[in-house]
């Protein structure tokens, strides 16, 4: 299976000069302000660039001036490599330069090294508005249609070749999940319209539909989710889906301690968030890259062992990048799953895989979270 295998970032917030190997499960740990969320935002920005929404995402992130490394640069660049089975990786380079009113895509390349060529083969080559892309039997050609200068060529050129299109699709599908909203009128607490839903939604707006369709079409997976809930909450018995109007379902939680089922608005914040996470991480519709920011919020420490197992299992089906502050979650992870984010003396971020550190002797006596608390891995304030 194709996966992204390397990311380089230059000039994005505190990520002034950062390179990171990407693995199936990357759990980012570190102090506040060390660059964890920025790394998730980089993937969100690249995903937007691959789907024709770069300008919208930059605006959402408060504009170029807010994204550039302060006092150090007027441009930001990204390099992302994706493994291709039996071939050399595809490498995507994107450089954005600040202008007086917005930004310019000053360079964009999609290349692949081939054994019979001394230089990389170019699928896309763009510099300062001069855009060329490879077309069969013609080589590199320029667009003949109205080209949008604030969007990438990756999102606009014809989709003719399988590997570049796979790269674009995988990158564009990257999905960023923030802490689930569980306020009284949040979508996850209300009855929901029934519709096809391979995922529970960023705000849990499709949680009922997702679970209902799993129950009807993939009973084993639905029962696996219920088994996870039974392991987390021993009194839990089952989920039910009573209709409340034409095309609208509620969802109830049967608890052994109560004669009547509980509706979603009656569940605690931690219970709702774990239910949403368990559904998300076991959903068959997971996108190529899943970004999770602080999934441990509201969860009892005893649930973090189950969460670690869900993350590990899901990473076989999606590339997971997770930002966390929970040392108890780190206890249930392996060094090859943990990235430590630190700040250098100049205030810029650095990233190091825990299994690249000399921790072997420490791990003979301490758990991984204890090693972190002792300061042997960095990532502390």
C-alpha positions as CSV (number, residue, x, y, z in Angstrom):
1,X,0.0,0.0,0.0
2,X,1.2,3.5,-0.9
3,X,2.0,5.7,2.1
4,X,3.6,9.0,2.6
5,X,7.1,8.4,3.9
6,X,8.9,11.8,4.4
7,X,7.9,15.4,5.1
8,X,10.1,18.5,5.0
9,X,8.8,21.8,6.1
10,X,10.5,25.2,5.9
11,X,9.3,28.5,7.1
12,X,5.9,27.4,8.5
13,X,5.3,29.0,12.0
14,X,7.9,27.4,14.3
15,X,8.6,24.7,11.8
16,X,11.4,26.7,10.3
17,X,13.5,23.8,9.1
18,X,12.0,20.4,10.0
19,X,12.3,17.0,8.4
20,X,10.4,14.0,9.6
21,X,10.1,10.4,8.6
22,X,6.5,9.4,8.4
23,X,5.3,6.0,9.7
24,X,1.9,4.3,9.9
25,X,1.4,5.7,13.4
26,X,3.0,9.0,14.4
27,X,2.1,10.2,17.9
28,X,3.5,13.7,18.6
29,X,4.3,14.6,22.1
30,X,5.8,17.9,23.5
31,X,5.1,21.0,25.4
32,X,2.6,23.7,24.4
33,X,3.9,25.7,21.5
34,X,6.4,23.0,20.3
35,X,4.9,22.6,16.9
36,X,2.6,19.6,17.3
37,X,-0.6,21.3,16.0
38,X,1.4,23.1,13.3
39,X,2.5,19.8,11.9
40,X,-1.1,18.7,11.7
41,X,-1.9,22.0,10.0
42,X,0.8,21.4,7.4
43,X,-1.0,18.3,6.3
44,X,-4.3,20.1,6.3
45,X,-2.8,22.8,4.1
46,X,-1.3,20.3,1.7
47,X,-4.6,18.4,1.6
48,X,-6.4,21.7,0.7
49,X,-3.8,22.4,-2.0
50,X,-4.5,19.0,-3.6
51,X,-8.2,19.6,-3.7
52,X,-8.3,23.2,-5.1
53,X,-8.9,24.9,-1.7
54,X,-5.4,26.3,-1.0
55,X,-6.6,30.0,-0.9
56,X,-9.5,29.1,1.4
57,X,-7.3,27.2,3.8
58,X,-4.7,30.0,4.0
59,X,-7.5,32.4,4.8
60,X,-8.9,30.1,7.4
61,X,-5.4,29.9,9.0
62,X,-5.3,33.7,9.2
63,X,-3.3,34.4,6.1
64,X,0.3,34.1,5.0
65,X,1.7,36.6,7.5
66,X,0.4,34.4,10.4
67,X,1.9,31.2,8.9
68,X,5.4,32.3,8.1
69,X,8.2,31.8,10.6
70,X,8.3,35.2,12.4
71,X,11.2,37.4,11.5
72,X,13.0,34.8,9.5
73,X,11.5,34.3,6.1
74,X,9.1,35.5,3.4
75,X,8.3,32.1,2.0
76,X,7.3,28.6,3.2
77,X,8.1,25.4,1.4
78,X,7.0,21.8,1.7
79,X,8.4,18.5,0.4
80,X,6.3,15.4,0.7
81,X,7.4,11.9,-0.6
82,X,5.0,9.0,-1.1
83,X,6.2,5.4,-1.5
84,X,5.2,3.7,-4.7
85,X,5.3,-0.1,-4.7
86,X,8.1,-1.5,-6.9
87,X,9.1,2.0,-8.0
88,X,10.9,5.0,-6.6
89,X,8.9,7.5,-4.5
90,X,6.9,10.4,-5.9
91,X,8.2,13.7,-4.5
92,X,6.0,16.8,-4.3
93,X,7.6,20.2,-3.7
94,X,5.6,23.3,-3.1
95,X,6.9,26.8,-2.2
96,X,4.6,29.8,-1.4
97,X,6.0,33.3,-1.2
98,X,4.4,36.3,0.5
99,X,3.4,39.2,-1.8
100,X,2.0,42.6,-0.9
101,X,-1.6,41.4,-0.8
102,X,-1.6,37.6,-0.8
103,X,0.9,34.9,-1.9
104,X,2.5,33.5,-5.0
105,X,3.1,29.8,-5.8
106,X,6.7,30.4,-6.6
107,X,7.6,26.8,-7.2
108,X,5.8,23.5,-7.6
109,X,7.2,20.1,-8.7
110,X,5.9,16.6,-8.8
111,X,8.8,14.3,-9.7
112,X,9.9,10.7,-9.6
113,X,13.4,9.3,-10.1
114,X,13.6,6.6,-12.8
115,X,16.4,4.1,-13.2
116,X,16.9,5.0,-16.9
117,X,17.1,8.8,-16.4
118,X,20.0,10.8,-14.8
119,X,17.4,13.4,-13.6
120,X,14.0,12.9,-12.0
121,X,11.0,12.5,-14.4
122,X,8.7,15.6,-14.0
123,X,4.9,15.2,-13.9
124,X,4.5,18.9,-12.9
125,X,6.9,21.8,-13.2
126,X,5.8,25.3,-12.2
127,X,7.8,28.5,-11.4
128,X,6.3,31.9,-10.9
129,X,3.2,31.3,-13.0
130,X,4.9,29.4,-15.8
131,X,3.1,26.0,-15.5
132,X,3.9,22.9,-17.4
133,X,2.7,19.3,-16.9
134,X,3.5,16.0,-18.6
135,X,1.2,14.8,-21.3
136,X,1.7,11.5,-23.1
137,X,3.4,11.8,-26.6
138,X,3.9,15.6,-26.0
139,X,6.2,15.9,-23.0
140,X,5.8,18.9,-20.8
141,X,3.0,21.2,-22.0
142,X,1.3,24.4,-20.7
143,X,-2.3,24.6,-19.7
144,X,-4.7,25.6,-22.5
145,X,-7.6,26.5,-20.1
146,X,-8.2,29.3,-17.6
147,X,-5.6,28.5,-14.9
148,X,-6.3,29.6,-11.3
149,X,-3.0,31.2,-10.1
150,X,-3.7,30.9,-6.4
151,X,-4.4,27.2,-6.6
152,X,-1.8,24.5,-7.2
153,X,-1.2,22.7,-10.5
154,X,-1.6,19.4,-8.6
155,X,-5.3,20.3,-8.2
156,X,-5.8,21.5,-11.8
157,X,-3.8,19.6,-14.4
158,X,-5.6,16.6,-16.1
159,X,-5.7,13.4,-14.1
160,X,-4.3,11.0,-16.6
161,X,-1.7,8.9,-14.8
162,X,-2.4,6.4,-12.0
163,X,0.5,7.2,-9.7
164,X,0.2,11.0,-9.6
165,X,-3.5,10.7,-9.3
166,X,-3.2,8.3,-6.4
167,X,-0.8,10.8,-4.8
168,X,-3.3,13.6,-5.3
169,X,-6.3,11.6,-4.1
170,X,-4.5,10.4,-1.0
171,X,-3.3,13.8,-0.1
172,X,-6.6,15.5,-0.8
173,X,-8.5,13.0,1.4
174,X,-6.4,13.8,4.5
175,X,-8.9,14.5,7.3
176,X,-8.2,16.6,10.4
177,X,-10.2,15.9,13.5
178,X,-10.2,18.3,16.4
179,X,-11.6,17.7,19.9
180,X,-15.2,16.6,19.5
181,X,-17.8,19.2,20.3
182,X,-20.1,17.8,23.1
183,X,-22.0,20.9,24.1
184,X,-25.7,20.4,24.9
185,X,-26.9,21.3,21.3
186,X,-23.9,19.7,19.5
187,X,-24.8,17.5,16.5
188,X,-23.5,14.4,18.3
189,X,-26.1,14.7,21.0
190,X,-29.1,15.2,18.7
191,X,-31.2,12.9,16.4
192,X,-29.7,12.8,13.0
193,X,-31.0,12.4,9.4
194,X,-30.3,8.9,8.0
195,X,-27.9,9.0,5.1
196,X,-25.0,6.9,3.8
197,X,-22.0,7.7,6.0
198,X,-18.7,5.8,6.0
199,X,-17.4,8.0,8.8
200,X,-19.0,9.6,11.9
201,X,-18.1,13.1,10.8
202,X,-15.8,15.8,12.2
203,X,-18.4,16.9,14.7
204,X,-20.2,13.6,15.1
205,X,-22.9,14.8,12.7
206,X,-23.0,11.4,11.0
207,X,-22.3,9.1,14.0
208,X,-25.8,7.7,14.1
209,X,-25.9,7.0,10.3
210,X,-22.4,5.5,10.4
211,X,-23.2,3.1,13.2
212,X,-26.6,2.2,11.8
213,X,-25.3,1.4,8.4
214,X,-22.4,-0.7,9.9
215,X,-25.0,-2.7,11.9
216,X,-26.9,-3.4,8.7
217,X,-24.1,-3.9,6.3
218,X,-21.0,-4.9,8.3
219,X,-22.2,-6.7,11.4
220,X,-18.8,-8.0,12.4
221,X,-17.3,-4.4,12.5
222,X,-20.4,-3.1,14.3
223,X,-20.0,-5.8,16.9
224,X,-16.3,-5.0,17.2
225,X,-17.2,-1.5,18.1
226,X,-19.8,-2.7,20.7
227,X,-17.1,-5.1,22.1
228,X,-14.8,-2.1,22.5
229,X,-17.5,-0.2,24.4
230,X,-18.1,-3.2,26.7
231,X,-14.4,-3.3,27.4
232,X,-14.4,0.4,28.2
233,X,-17.7,0.5,30.1
234,X,-18.5,-2.8,31.8
235,X,-22.2,-1.9,32.2
236,X,-22.7,-1.1,28.5
237,X,-25.0,-3.6,26.7
238,X,-25.9,-2.4,23.3
239,X,-26.7,0.5,20.9
240,X,-30.2,0.9,19.5
241,X,-31.6,3.3,16.8
242,X,-35.2,4.3,17.5
243,X,-36.8,6.5,14.7
244,X,-38.0,9.9,15.8
245,X,-39.4,11.1,12.4
246,X,-39.4,10.1,8.8
247,X,-35.8,9.6,7.8
248,X,-34.4,10.6,11.2
249,X,-33.0,8.4,13.9
250,X,-31.9,8.8,17.5
251,X,-29.4,6.5,19.1
252,X,-29.7,5.0,22.6
253,X,-27.2,3.4,25.0
254,X,-28.4,0.4,27.0
255,X,-26.8,0.3,30.4
256,X,-27.2,-2.6,32.8
257,X,-27.6,-0.2,35.7
258,X,-30.8,1.4,34.3
259,X,-34.1,0.0,33.2
260,X,-34.5,2.6,30.4
261,X,-31.9,3.3,27.7
262,X,-29.9,6.5,27.7
263,X,-30.1,8.9,24.8
264,X,-27.0,10.7,23.5
265,X,-27.9,13.9,25.3
266,X,-27.7,12.0,28.6
267,X,-24.2,10.6,28.2
268,X,-21.1,12.1,29.7
269,X,-18.6,14.1,27.6
270,X,-16.0,11.3,28.0
271,X,-18.4,8.6,27.0
272,X,-19.5,10.4,23.9
273,X,-16.0,11.2,22.9
274,X,-14.8,7.6,23.3
275,X,-17.9,6.3,21.4
276,X,-17.0,8.7,18.5
277,X,-13.3,7.8,18.6
278,X,-14.1,4.0,18.7
279,X,-16.4,4.4,15.7
280,X,-14.0,6.6,13.7
281,X,-11.0,4.4,14.3
282,X,-12.9,1.2,13.4
283,X,-14.7,2.7,10.4
284,X,-14.1,1.1,7.0
285,X,-14.2,4.5,5.4
286,X,-11.0,5.9,6.9
287,X,-9.1,8.3,4.6
288,X,-5.5,7.8,3.5
289,X,-4.3,10.2,6.3
290,X,-6.1,10.8,9.5
291,X,-5.0,13.7,11.8
292,X,-6.1,13.7,15.4
293,X,-5.6,16.5,17.8
294,X,-5.7,15.6,21.5
295,X,-8.0,12.5,21.3
296,X,-7.5,12.0,25.0
297,X,-9.6,15.0,26.1
298,X,-12.2,14.0,28.7
299,X,-11.2,10.3,28.7
300,X,-10.5,8.5,32.0
301,X,-6.9,7.4,32.2
302,X,-8.0,3.7,32.2
303,X,-9.5,4.2,28.7
304,X,-6.1,5.3,27.2
305,X,-4.9,1.7,26.9
306,X,-7.9,0.9,24.7
307,X,-7.3,4.1,22.8
308,X,-3.7,3.1,22.1
309,X,-4.9,-0.2,20.8
310,X,-7.5,1.4,18.5
311,X,-4.8,3.8,17.1
312,X,-2.5,0.9,16.4
313,X,-5.1,-1.2,14.7
314,X,-6.4,1.8,12.6
315,X,-2.8,2.6,11.5
316,X,-3.0,-0.6,9.3
317,X,-5.7,1.1,7.3
318,X,-4.9,4.8,7.5
319,X,-1.7,6.8,8.2
320,X,-2.3,8.3,11.6
321,X,-0.7,11.5,12.9
322,X,-1.8,12.3,16.5
323,X,-0.9,15.2,18.8
324,X,-1.3,14.5,22.5
325,X,-0.4,15.9,25.9
326,X,-1.3,12.7,27.8
327,X,1.7,11.0,29.3
328,X,-0.6,8.1,30.3
329,X,-1.4,7.5,26.6
330,X,2.4,7.4,25.9
331,X,2.7,4.6,28.5
332,X,0.8,2.3,26.1
333,X,2.8,3.2,23.0
334,X,6.1,1.9,21.6
335,X,9.1,4.1,21.0
336,X,8.7,3.5,17.2
337,X,5.3,5.2,17.5
338,X,6.3,8.3,19.3
339,X,7.8,11.6,17.9
340,X,9.1,14.1,20.4
341,X,8.7,17.8,19.5
342,X,11.1,20.2,21.1
343,X,12.1,23.8,20.8
344,X,15.7,24.8,19.9
345,X,17.4,27.7,21.5
346,X,16.2,30.0,18.7
347,X,12.6,29.0,19.4
348,X,12.1,26.8,16.3
349,X,10.7,23.3,16.5
350,X,12.6,20.0,16.2
351,X,11.2,16.5,15.8
352,X,12.9,13.2,16.9
353,X,11.6,9.7,16.8
354,X,11.8,8.1,20.3
355,X,13.4,4.9,18.9
356,X,16.3,7.0,17.6
357,X,17.2,8.0,21.1
358,X,19.3,6.0,23.5
359,X,16.5,4.8,25.7
360,X,17.1,1.1,26.0
361,X,18.6,1.1,29.5
362,X,16.0,3.5,30.8
363,X,13.2,1.3,29.4
364,X,14.4,-1.7,31.4
365,X,13.4,0.1,34.6
366,X,10.7,2.6,33.5
367,X,7.7,2.7,31.2
368,X,7.9,5.1,28.2
369,X,5.7,7.7,29.9
370,X,8.0,7.7,33.0
371,X,11.0,8.1,30.7
372,X,9.3,11.1,29.2
373,X,8.4,12.6,32.6
374,X,12.0,12.2,33.7
375,X,13.1,14.3,30.8
376,X,15.1,11.7,29.0
377,X,13.1,12.1,25.7
378,X,12.8,15.9,25.6
379,X,9.4,17.3,24.8
380,X,8.9,19.0,28.1
381,X,8.3,22.6,28.9
